[in-house]
Amino acid sequence: MALNVLFIGGTGQISYRCVERAVGEGHRVNVYNRGLRGDPLPSGVTSITGELGSAAYSDPARANYNVICQFIAFTPDQIARDIEVFAGNCSQYIFISSASVYEK
């Protein structure tokens, strides 16, 4: 069963590999980030360009994703905002941040 997945980030060392894997597994993959890297995403991935702090950040919540994977939140306030924005609009929310390990 193909899932509708949103990766917030999706171009870093860890998240890009997750995007590739999700595409390889046949899921519908969307990536939300600032679009600054310019690296190509795997074929079939939908890119959504935006800022986490903007008013438009809540727009992807309307898509009712099966899974949202957050890779670029760095503060408790950012996670609290995600809970507010995505609660009731996705089946599973996953927070993954290597920044918590490296104290970025």
N, C-alpha and C positions, 0 to 999 in steps of 0.2 A: 504494500500500500504506500503510495507516494504521499509524503507529507509536504505541507507548505511551511518552509523554514525561513526565518529571518535571522541573519547574523548581523549584529551590531559591531562593526569593525570589519573583520573578514579579509584583511590584507596583510596581517602580521604573520610572524613566523609560525605561530600555533594556529591562529584562526584560519589562515589561508588553506592549510592542510585539511582543516575540518570542512571548509567550503568544498574543496576538491572531493573529499570523501562523500559528502552529502549528495553532490552531483552524480558521482559514480554509483551511488546506491539508488539513483532514480528520483530523488526528491526535487521539488520545485524550490529553488534557492534564490533568495533575495539578500543583498548586502547593503546595509545602511552605514555610510560613513561620509567624511568630508570630501572624498574624491581627490585628495591631494597627491597620493602616491603615483598615480598614473600607470601602475602595473595592470596588465590585462587580467581580467577575471576569467575563470573557465567558461567555455561556451555554454550558453543557456542560462547563465546567472543574470538576474535583473539587478542593476545598480541603482540605488536610491541615494542621492546626494543630499546631505543636510548636516546641521550642527545639533549636538545633543542638547544644548541649552536653548534652542530656538522654540518658538511657539509651534512651529510645524512638526516638531519631534513627535507629537502625539498622532500625527496623520497615519503612520504605519499601523497603529493599533486597530484602525478600522478594518484592516485586512483579515483580522481574526486568524492569525498564524497558528499552526499546530504547535510549533516550537519557536521560541525566541532565545538566541544565544548571545549574551552580552559579554563582549570581550574588552570594552574600552572604558568602563566606569572605574573611577579611582577613589571616590569618596562615598561615605554613607548617604549623603544627600542625593547623590546621583542614583544610587540604588533605590532610595525611598521614592524618587521621582518615577523610576521605572515601575515600581509596584503600583503607584497611583495611575500611571498611564496604561499599563498593560493588564492590570487585574481585570479578569472577566473577558479579556480579548485574546487570550491564548490558552492552549491546553497545558503547556509546560514552559516555564521560564528558567533558563540556566545562566548562572553568573560564573564566568571563568575569568580570572585575572592573575596573570603572572606578576603584576605590579604589587600585589599583596605580599608576594614572596620577596621581591627585590626592594620593597619600600620606595617605589618610584615617586 
